[in-house]
């Protein structure tokens, strides 16, 4: 299933049909997934709704090769991790598919990507290889023809903001949390941020003490003199991204669904509105596994939108869009 089908999903019935078809295909073609399902539910198990589809622990991306495509992968995305730790690996058959998915996720929320100037403050991601976030931002900059990456040069970044403001360009500052706080504490001219969308991608990367997202946003709003901080939710194991443009509520693309499970019962399915650990179905994961149980604590609403509260304290420290509660 590629974009001719994926991007046309518009309602619950469409998503459920495609998710169940994907489940059946995986059961017949993906030995690891079929063994996982059979070991838990028996050989006769057959889900009747997308919420019943078993999700594999996100650690499978560390412990197993989940790639299932005919051609060799064009890229392998890897997660961040401490020295000597085992990182997740997500082989991608075609980078063009990741680009198209990311572009569509972005434009459903923010409109034509080519109208934006992307200023990316992502030092920890730039300092390693295999970051899906860097690849996404690189492609956005290439497509729009505006923007660039900034390691720790705040003066160069602020100068670009001055130029963008003078030219009336729509500008988005995408930054990892600790780097945005570093910028905030350099006492920048608040006037420069008046019309800028500041988007945090989460993660202190061991550079700072972990804080809640609410505290992070409050400190950034005060420093930059703006009313809202946007957020991006993505990870190595997912091809898609969700965005929270004006508040803490993330909006997933139409081909992604989430629900929560109880921390003490990995097979549970909680009602919408319950706080728990997130299970994510990302149908854009076409060459790996699309059904993933992650270690992030959240709440999913009837609308499909969701909040993130932190990371379950038994999981590894990772670089995605979370801070402890």
C-alpha positions, 0 to 999 in steps of 0.5 A: 500500500503506497500513496495512491491508497494511503493518502486517500484514507479519510475515515475510520472505516477506510483505516480499519479496512486497510489495517486489517488487510495489512495484518493479514499480509504480515501474518502470511509474509512476516515470520517474526510477526506471525510467530509473535501473534501466534505465541500470544493469541494462538494460531486461529486468532483473527482481529475484527477491528484495528484496536485488536491488532497486536502491536510488537514492543518497540524494542523489536527494532533493537533486537531484530531485523524487521525489514521485509522488502525485495530491494536493499534499503536505501537508508537505515535510520537509527535512534540516539543512545548513550555510548555502548547502548543498543540503538533501534534500526529502521531500514527504509526501502526508498527515501522518496517514500519517507520524504513523501510521507513527511511532506504530506504530514507537514502540509496537512497541518501547515500548508504548502511546504515550499512557502516556509523558511526552515531554521533547524537548531538540532545539534545533537542530531547533526552530531551523529549519523542515521537521524530520520529527523535530520533527513526530514529537515534536510528534505524540507530545506531542499524542497523549499529552497530556504533555511539551514542547519545551525549547530551552536551558532546563535548569532548566525541563527538570529541573523537569519531570523532578521533577514526572514523578518525583513523579507516577510518570510514564513519561518519555522524554527525547529529545535531540540529542547535543550538547544532551544533552552540554550537559545532562550537563555542567550536573551534574544531579541523577542521582536525577532520571534514575533511571527516565527513558529517555534517547534520543539522536537523534545529531548534533553539528550543528557545535556540538561535536567529533564523537565515537563513539556509544560515547563519547557513551553512556559520558559520558551514562550517567556523568552521568545515573547510568543503565545504558543510553542508547537511540537513534533512527535516522531521517532526512528521506528515511525515513518510518520509524524504528528504535530501539535501546532497550538497546544499540547494536542497532537494531530496524527495523519489519517493513516495513523491511529493510537490507543493506550494499554495499561502499564501492567497489562501489555495486551490490554486495550483501554478506552479513549480518554484513559492515560496509559502507554501508547500503541501506535498503528502507522500504515506508512511503515510499509517495509517494516512493522506498522503496529508498535507498542511504545514506552510513551505515556499518553492519552488518546481522545475520541477525535484521534488526537492525543497528548504526551505526558512523559516516558515510562520510567522502565524504558530506555532514555531516548531522543524522542519528543518526551520529558519525564513527568 
